[in-house]
């Protein structure tokens, strides 16, 4: 079955253009000139995969329309339909307002065909991934009252496979995180929860285009914005897994810095969730102690120096010290990626 997209815009030309572009990409398109028609359409039981919604419209503008759509979904007991706003303006305030209301993206008019198709498909695929992952995990939770480690391990492999520079990164970060937690005094249950959380800390990378993920040169500002957004995307994907809310926390906050200069929220010190502070140290350690296409793994002393220098700035000093203690005991640098697995 082809993807089903609804376009709502009071301009006939925009409706026709969007319809032609999406139809040529084998998408089913329904077009409406006003939001109230869309509301009736949804009340009649229609469930499109995505809605393209113009902001400036008579009767009911895009912002109000999105509010009404979300109320309708609650009344009808249906899943949220992803919404992308259409706009002809470069208005950061409008984008901020739209994202706060729950829009997934913005697309500028006049349309660039490839961009329109790429973003629509990207959002539809992303929402499907979120729903499928949530559905699989919740089903497994009902059956065994716990998350399936095999499902999460498989998901971690999918994440790592997208980046040609990594191999087994998520599993190693999970292992290091669990080791730090054990030394800090976590219970067995808490260690297992953190292990699961660390396995999926990079799930948001599914939203980063391959050409950006695997680019060897310096990233442009726009490309780096994709990278910086992956914690937010990851948190969104994992947010609906009610059986383990920690998953979303780890995905969102593992790039925060102890000095407050991290992303996406600029949290500092103990305001950063403790589990994310642990994962941050483990993540950085693995990045430095792993092979890359453009370099060998860093010498252990160089890695040690970076962690020492990052204490109180990039890393929580307590967890950095635990990692340094683990490194001190690792005389042959076995706690790093092996050449036969790189």
N, C-alpha and C positions, 0 to 999 in steps of 0.2 A: 504494500500500500504506500502511495506517495505521501510525502509530507504535506500537511494542510496548513496554509497560511492565510490569515484574514488581514486585509489592508483597509484601514479607515482613514479617509482623507477627503476634505470637502472639495478638493481640486480634481476634476475629471482626468486631466492630463497625468497627474501623479498616479492616480489609480490605474490608468491604462498602462503607463510605463512600467510600474511595479509588476502589474499582472503579466505583461509580456515577458519581462526579464525572468521572473520566477517560473512561469509556465514553460519557458524554453529549457529550464533546468529540471523539468519533470516534477514540478511542485503543483499541487492543487491550490487554486487561489479563489477566495471569495472577497468581493470588494463592496464597501459601503461608504456612503458620503457623510454619514453622521453617526455619532456614538449611540443614540437611542436605538437605532436599527440593530446595532451590534448587541445591545442588551437583550432585545427581543430574540435575536438569533441564538443567544446562549440559553435563554429561558426555554427555547424549543428543543433543547437537548443536544445542540451541536457542540462538538468539542474539538476545535482546531488545535494544531500543535503549537502555534505561535500567532501573536497579534502584532502587526505593525500599526502604530497609532500616531497620527499627526498631533502635534501640540496645539497649534492655533486653529480652532474650528468654532463656528457659531453654535449657539445653543449650549454646547457642553465641550469645554476644551479638553485636551489630552490628560491633564493632571486630574481633573474632576472625573473624567471617564475611567481612569485607572482606579481611583478610589471606589467608584461604583462597581467596577468589575470585581474587585476583591470582596466587596460586600455580597455581590451576587454569588460568587463562588462559595462563600460560607453558607449562605442561605440554601444553595443547591447541593451542598456537601460534595463538592467536586475539587479536584486538585487545581492548584494555581496554574493558570496558563501564562507562559512567559510573554512579556511585553517588551517590544523595542520601540522607542519613540523616534518619530521622524521630525526633523527640524531643518529649517533653512538658515538658522542663525548660529553664530559662535557665541553662545551664552552660557558661561560657566555656572551662573546661578540657576539657570533652568536645568542644566545637567545635574547639579547637586540636588535640586528639589526632586527631579525625576527619579534619581537613584534612591533617594530616601523613601520614596513612595513604593519602591520595589521594581522599578524598570530594570531590565537586564543590560541594556545597551542603548546607544543613540546612533542613528544613521543620518548623515547629512543629505540634503536635497540641493541640487539635482542628483539623482542616483548615479553612482558608478557601478555598472552591472556586476562586475566581479566582486566588488566589495559588498554589495547588497546580498548576493547569493552566499558568499563566504560567511558573513556574519549571521545570516538567518540559519544556515545549516549548523554553524558552530553552536549557537544557542540551543537549537533543537537537540543536537547530539549531547550537549552538556546536561540539559535537563533530563534526558533519557538516562544518561549515566547515573545521575543522582537518584532518580526514581528506581532504577534497576538495582543499584547497590543497596539502597534503603530497603527495598522489597526483599532482596536475597538475605540480608542480614537479619531483618525482622522475622522472616520465615524460619531461619535457623535458630533464632533466639527462642521462638515458640517451641521448637522441637527439643532443644537441648538446654534451654535457659542460659545460653552463653553465645558469644560470637564464635563463628567457625574460623579457627586459625588458618585453615587451608584456604578459605576464601580470601582472607586478608593477605596472606602470603602471595597468592596469585595476583591480587590487585597490586601489591607492591612491585611484583615482577613487571606488570604492565607499565607502571609508572616509570621504573628504571629503564625499561626497554626503549622508551621514547627518547632518552638522552644517550647518544652514542659515547659520551664521555664517562658514563657510569655503568657499573656492573655490580649488582648486589648492594648498592648504596643503602637502600632503605633497611635491609636486614641488618647490615653492620651498625647503622645508627640505632636501630632498636636494641641490638645486643649491648652496645656501649651504654645506652641510656639505662637499661636494666641493671647493668653492673654498677653504674654510679648510684642508682636508687638503692640498690642492696647495701652498699657501703654507707649510705646516708641513713639507713634504718627503715626503709619501706617494708611493709609486710609482703608476703608472697603474692597476695591478691593485688596489692597496689603495684608491685613490680610487673605482674602480668598485664595489668591495665595499661601501664606506661609502655610496655613492649608493643602492645597492639596500637597504641596511639602513635608511637614513633614509626611503626611500619607504614602508616598512612599519612605521615606529616607532609609529604610532597604530592598528595593526590591532586592538588590544584594545578600541577604542571600539565595535566591533560588539556588545559585551556591555552597553553602556550604553543604558538605555531612551531612546527618542526624546524623551519628555517631560522627561527629565532633561537630555539633551544640548542641547536647544533652549530650556531655561527661561531667561527673561530676568532674573528676580529672583534673590535670594539662595537658594542651595541649602540644604536641610536637612542635618543630619548624615548621615542615611541616604542622601540623594541624593549627597552628596559622597563617601560611601564607595564608590558605584559608580564615580565618576570616579577615585578613588585606586586602585581595583582594576584599572583597564584595563591598566596595564603588566604585571601578573601574568598577566592573561588573554592579552594579546598574546604574552608570552613562551611561554605554554603552547601557543598556536596554532602558533607557529613552531618550537617545540623539536624537532619530528620531521623538520625539513628538514635532513637530515644533510649535504647538499652545502654548506651555508653556515650554520654554527652562530652566526656573528656576528649574524644576523637576530634571534635570540632575545635576545641580549645588548642590542642597541639598543632593542628593544621594552621590556625590563624596566627598564632603568636610565636612560632619558632624562629622568626627573623627579627623579633624585637631585640633591642640591645639594652644592656643594664644601664647605660648612660642616657637612655631615652632617644637615641639617634637612629633607632631601627624603624621597621615598618611592619604592618600597615597603620598601626595606631599610635606609634611614638610612646609606648609605655616605658616606664623606667623602674629600676629596682624591684622591690617586692610587689609592685603593681602588675608585673608580668607574672602570669600563672607559673607556679613552681615547676610543673611538669615541662612547660615550654622552656624554662631556663635550663633544665637538664638536657632536653633535646638539642638546644642551641649549641651547647658545648660539644655534645656527641657529633652533631652534624658538621661543625667546623673541623673537629678532629679528623673525621673521615674524609672530608674534602681535601685536607692537606696530606693525609697518609694514603691516598689512593692515586692510581695512575690516571693520567689524562693523555689524550692524543698529542697534545702540545708540550707535555712535560712528564718526567718521571715523578714518582711519589717523593715528597720532600723528605730530607733526612730527619731522623727523629729529634735531633737537637734543635733543628730549625722549627719543627712543629712545637716543641716544648717552649722555645723562646716566644713564639707567636701567642701561645696560650697564656704565658706569664705576662706578656705585654697587654693582653686583652683583659686581664683581671680587673674588675671594677669599671671597665669601659664597655667592652663587648659582652663579657661574661659575668655571671654571678660569681663572686670570689670563692664562695664555699664549694660550688660544683666544679669550678676550674681547679681548685686545689685537689679535689678528689680525682679528677682526670689526671693531674700531674702525678699524684700518688700511684695511680694505675700505670702510668708511663714509666715511673721509676722502677717498678717491679718487672716491667716488660723489657728485660735486658737484651733480648735478641730481636726486638721490634716485630714480634709475631702478631701484635695487635695492629695490623695494617692489611691493606689489600695484597694478596699474594700474586705473583707474576703469572702463575698458571691459571688464575681466574680473571685476569684483567682483559 
